[in-house]
Amino acid sequence: MKDEFEMQNQLLQTGLSNRLPDFREIRPTHVVSALEELLQEYQRGIETLLDSGGSMGWPLVESEAAWADELNRAWSPVSHLNSVAGNEKLRKAFNAGLELLTEHENWRQQHQGIFRAYQELSQSADFAGLSPVQQRIVKLELRDFHLAGVDLPEKDQETYRELVMRLSKLGSKFSENVIDATQAWTLQLDDEIRLAGLPRAETNLLKGIAKQHKKSGWLVDLSAPSFNAVMTHADDRELRREVYTAFVTRASDQGPAPGTWDNMPVIEEMLSLRHQLAQILGFDNYVEYALSRRMAETPGSVLAFLDSLAAQARPAAQKQYAALQEFAGRQGAGLPLEAWDVTYWSERYRQAELHLSDEELKPYFPLERMLDALFFTGKALFGINPVADKRVDTWHPDVRFYWLEDRDGHRFAGLYMDLFARKDKRGGAWMDVCLSRRKLEAGVQLPVAFLTCNFAPPVAEQPCLMTHDDVQTLFHEFGHCLHHMLTEIEWPHINGINGVEWDAVELPSQLMENWCWEEEILSRFARHYQDGRPLPNELKDRLLRSRNFLKALFLVRQLEYAICDIRLHLDYDPEAPANPLDVLDKIRSEISVVPVPEWNRFLNSFSHIFGGGYSAGYYSYLWAEQLAADAWGRFFEEGALESETGDALRREILSVGASRPAMESFIAFRGRPPDSGPLFESYGLS
Ligand SMILES: [Zn+2]
């Protein structure tokens, strides 16, 4: 059996320019053997090139691109299947494969020989003869080698490696503490009366959690669905206070388990080590280090952006908060509202003002019409045409595959859409790369993307009906796919979303969201699934108003986190490190609108910046939103479905990928650097 599989290892079928993965033929037993073979080919190939002596020049880059692409062709379908059609065997093979690839990445990133070859190329006479795109690839490679510490004196390289290892351990420790603290707390309730206000689905959820823990009645825990259910719906103020307290004091010196998983020493050490790491690499501080790979150019420009947004948002947030308090007071709430009251009263206020329910809206957003809306938008803006191809092999009968054709019928990309929730499929929505555009001897390998969502599948006679949130998700992920599929760059390092600065990569996706709120799209496509009648105007108005409801309050909180993240890393003073809690308190005193109790320990579970990859990067959410709002401004001025504006977006942003800095691309499209005014306007706050 085994031999037969190995002989037909689909992951090693290469050399055909437009061969899509044969998903049904992929076996977990293929994964490691295929990767080992490809990695060996890559590593041996490199060593042979380096041993041959002399300057390798551009052919080295070309060889590396070919090897890396072969690896991607083998790995992307495996990694994708593991997410959308997982099983135990595949998961094991995936993990083993991931380990091999991580080892390979480290080997390559730390390879003095490869680094020197790129350096020689950049200093050779040939360099001037390379195209700007080729030059950019070499420059970005050299930047990444530098950030990996390869060009440091030997003694510093040692320190660098120790810092990286210790930081990785601390990051894991931080996350473990948060997980342990989150799991340690539960509250068992025997009397349903305490859960008054919760919708049926939410009380059932809490009942399910109790069952899992073999407890009677209902169990509140600190997982997001449970926490949100109580904070949003529980009429019992004391219950909300108790759950809030446990949640915001996780992994700290406060709350129900003070000191048990305290993350403050971890935070303090991480801030210190990050500062050292940045300094070894020649940066003044960790923010400068982080920005060396981003679109935002200096810490000053990030802070100026955040501060100006805060100055504009705060008065609006104060107004919204006053209105919220007034509403709550009229309903008999004890004033002033406390931190554990805000989500609850915001929801009551929203219901009273908008009385918007998903059940009322969903019949007007059937999936097939929304796909029509999506493709209509793509056609109007970029002249692209999706052509379904049922012959393409996929991993599930519900998956659709399209070839994308240009105005002249020319095929330029492929797209898999896997839209329904299923057992064995990871939750959420995302876009991923299947194949990257690349020039081969046999022609051009076309870019192919995966678009994955988890919408409710159709039941019996009823088609898939979407919430408007679902529709927005679909448009968002399609924006990422367009970025990948419309690329005209033939080097996978820097085409599509590859290599795009991380604070700019959400521009196309967030921009795309605007069309699902657009009048012409709604009136054409938001129609009842049974009789095709349009979304009633009154309902549409309420939907549109919901987009920015209490949005300034939300914005101010995001700003608080983003500014704190930058300040902690930017102002770090190794001689006299500030207490991180004081840093956050000061920011809160300047911009917060909703009161926060003095014992709140939000930082201790701020996993984005201490346990994940968002350190000195939390601002990116708002930064990308600014770019999207500002780019949308041009469509607003010239027409939402104006093809010339669409062409400009394609030409200046979508097709160029990372072949030039995102700032240059933005300026080329908008005619000026980004401006935060439109973001503020998009929140309905000007
Ligand atoms: Zn996204």
Residues whose N, C-alpha, C, O or C-beta is under 5 A from the ligand:
A	BS01	ZN	S509
